[in-house]
Amino acid sequence: MSKTASLLFAVAAVVLMLATGVAISHNGWLAALFFILTFVVIGAGFIYRAKALKRK
């Protein structure tokens, strides 16, 4: 996995985690949505890494 892709997935996950934290105090459903999106982005990063390693 390239450094750029790693950085992109890490920053996206951290931004979604921060959004989840902020949304908890405002709207529970929105917090749940951000929580699920956070895990989707983290999972996509692992899938991308696995496919990149398989290509090598």
RACORZI-V378388 format. One record per backbone hydrogen bond with DSSP energy under -0.5 kcal/mol. CO is the residue of the C=O (numbers start at 1). NH is the residue of the N-H. Records with the same first field share a line. If there is no record, write none. Layout:
# RACORZI-V378388
CO = NH, NH
This chain:
# RACORZI-V378388
2 = 6
3 = 7
4 = 8
5 = 9
6 = 10
7 = 11
8 = 12
9 = 13
10 = 14
11 = 15
12 = 16
13 = 17
14 = 18
15 = 19
16 = 20
17 = 21
18 = 22
19 = 23
20 = 24
21 = 25
22 = 25
23 = 26, 27
27 = 31
28 = 32
29 = 33
30 = 34
31 = 35
32 = 36
33 = 37
34 = 38
35 = 39
36 = 40
37 = 41
38 = 42
39 = 43
40 = 44
41 = 45
42 = 46
43 = 47
44 = 48
45 = 49
46 = 50
47 = 51
48 = 52
49 = 53
50 = 54
51 = 55
52 = 56
